[in-house]
Amino acid sequence: MAWGVRACTQRDCARLREMVRDWVTLEPGPEPERELPSEEALCRELLEGQPPPVVLVAVGPPGGALGGFAVASWGFSTWRGPDLRLGELWVPPPLRGQGIEELLLRKVAQVAVAGGGSQLRVEAPGPWTPPLPPPPGVTDLARAEGWRPVTFGGATMARLGGTHPPGGAP
């Protein structure tokens, strides 16, 4: 059985949470802004969020085990219309190099096309090495237009919005 990709379901939530925990533990990056949610809370956020994110899982041997995931969300550009924004794509290190990353990325692109998306936006840390060669038409916005992705999280986001984080001082 080869690897395949499908939408995440309730039965995937326990393994998906394990993979997120492993990702936080194994990969370098900023400290998480919050505690890892419970399996139930994560499942609710991923499957019932409003608007719902696009959550895909790689499924394969042996016995339909999960081998990675991708999480994307719909956005909108006044210049181009709706777009799909890939925020997370992760495959456990022992499974890398089997084409799972490419399968997930391709499926996210298929969802973008099927949903009428004008573009697929991918956020990547540092110099990105995509899981497949970039085809003609891929634009690195940092190089082409000087765009830099930034995030405002937690207390910084609350201050920017003129509010205060829960439990935070004014």
N, C-alpha and C positions, 0 to 999 in steps of 0.2 A: 504494500500500500504506500503510495506516495503522499507527501504532505499536501494538505488542502487548506483553504481558508473559508471560514463561515462567520456569521454574526454570533456574538457572544450570547449565551443563554444563562438562565438561572443556575443550571447544573455546572457551569464553568466557574462560578464565583469563588469557590474555595481555592481552586488551583490558581486562578487569576490573582487572588490576594497573596498567595505564596510567592508568585512570580514578582509582584510589586515589592514585597518585602525583600526578596533576594536582590532585586534591582537596586533598592535603596542601600542595601548592605554591600553589594559588590562593586557598584559603579561610583566613580568620584563625582562629586557635585555638591551643590549647596545643601545644607541641612534642610530637611522637610519643614514646611511652615506649620505642620500640624502632625498629630499622631496618626499613624496609619489607621484608617477606619476599620471597624469590624467587618467581617464578611458580609453581614446583612446590610450594613450601611453602604459599603462599597457597591454591592449589587444594586441597591436602591438608586444610588447616584448614577451608576452606569446604565442601568436599564430603564429607569423611570424618570431621569432628570428632565427638566424642562428648560430649554429645548433638549431633546435627547441627544447625547453624543453618539457618534458612529463608533462602535466597539467591535473589532474583529479579532478572531483568534485563529492561530494556525493549529491544525489538527492533523495528527499523523500517527505513524507507527511508534511504539507498539500499542495496540488496542485503543486508538483514538486519543492518545495523550496530547495535552496542549503543549505546543512548542514555541509560543510567543504570542504577542498581542500588539494591536495598533489601536490608538484612540484618536479620533478626529472630531472636529465640530464645524458646523456651518457658520460662515461669516458672510459679510456683504461688503462689496466695494462699489461706491457710486460710479466709479470709472468702468467697472467690468461686470457688475452684477454679483450673484451668489458665488461664493468660493468655499471650498472645503479646506480646512486647516489641520494638518497632521501635527499633533502636539506630542505624541508618544508612539514609539515603535521599539519594542524590546524583545530580544530573543536570548534565552539563557546561554552563557558562554559555551557549555558543552555542545550546544546544537547549532552554533554559528558555523557558517561555511557550507551549509547544506541547501542554500537557496531560500530559506524561510523568510529572511528579510525582504528579498525581492518579491516573493509571493505576496506578502502582506502589503508592500508598497503598491504593487500592481492592482491588488484588490481595492485598496483605498482609491486609486485613480479610477477604477471602474465605477465605484460608488459615486465619485464626483461627476463623472460623465453621465451616469444614469439619473442623477439628481439635478441635472441642468447646470452644473457648476461651470463657471467661466475659467477657473484655474484651481490648481491644487497648490496650496502653500505649505511648505515644509520648514519647520524650525529645526535647526541643527546646531549642536555646539561646536565651536572651533572650526577648523578647516574640515568640512564635511566630506567624507568618503562615502558616496552613495552605494547601496548594495547592487547597483547596476550602472553601467556607463551612462552618463547623462546624454539623452538624445538631443538632436537639434531642437532648439526652441526653449530649452531650460535656461532660465536667467538667474544668476546669482545676484540678488538685489544689492548686497553689500558692495560688490564690485561694480555693477552697472550703474546703480543709482545712489550709492552711499547709504542705503537703509541699514539700520542696525536694530535687531529685535531687542527689546527691553521688557522687563516685567515690573509691575508695581504690585507687591504682595503685602499681605497682612497689615501692619500698622502704617506702612508707607502708603498703601492704597487708601486706607481710611483717612489719613491726613490729606491726601490729594483730593479726596471726595468731600473734605470738610466735615467728616464724621470722626468718631473715635472707635477704635477696635473694642470688641467686647472685653470688659474688665480693665480696659486701658484708661489712663488718666487723660483728662481733656487737654 
